[in-house]
Amino acid sequence: MRVSLRGLAARAFASASGLAILVGLSGCNLTPKYPPPPTFAATPDYRYVIGTGDSISVMVWRNPELSMSVPVRPDGRVTMPLVEDLMALGRTPTELARDIEKELAKYVRDPIVTVIVSGASSPFSEQIRILGEATRPQAIPYRQDMTLLDLMIIVGGITDFADGNRTVLVRGSEQGKMYTVRLNDLVKRADFSANVDLKPGDVLIIPQSWF
């Protein structure tokens, strides 16, 4: 089979160009590119909203036959006796309880409903995501007053190959604004000045060290 010299040259150029881009990017990233995030950014008015995969306990006062635990389906809805395909995704437990009461009122006189969430996973938009050189990269539900240190304990810290002080925090609640956080200082040097509050929807990207 004949091989085109022009094709080989094009492939070689593309490979060299790609390598140059990678080297250039690594060189550009030797120093933090983004400002540090605010140390205090807690959301005191945060209310948990139900996500797919949650398990909820529905208790209907004086109607034990209607009280049960049900899962939130992948489409975000729940089904229980006398209530079919009711949207639960994005609702607080209290809001969902009021929605269930409205549905049950068609069949039950003055229903009083309480909804309790067990096995919370939260909606995708509010999960905290950890990518890159974490010991256990994953997505976890946001918890009230969660900090960067809490997150590192959950994921088991960072790997030996991580360049922790160049970690990028992408804040979804601020239209994707980026900050640099100092994970090496926090995790390996116990420098608590590097600890910051997290917010629902934050994404943490931990790069690999080039050296």
Beta strands, then each sheet from edge to edge (+ up, - down):
strand 1: 55-60
strand 2: 68-71
strand 3: 77-80
strand 4: 83-87
strand 5: 113-118
strand 6: 128-132
strand 7: 138-140
strand 8: 167-171
strand 9: 177-181
strand 10: 202-206
sheet 1: 2+ 1- 5+
sheet 2: 3+ 4-
sheet 3: 7+ 6- 10- 8+ 9-
end
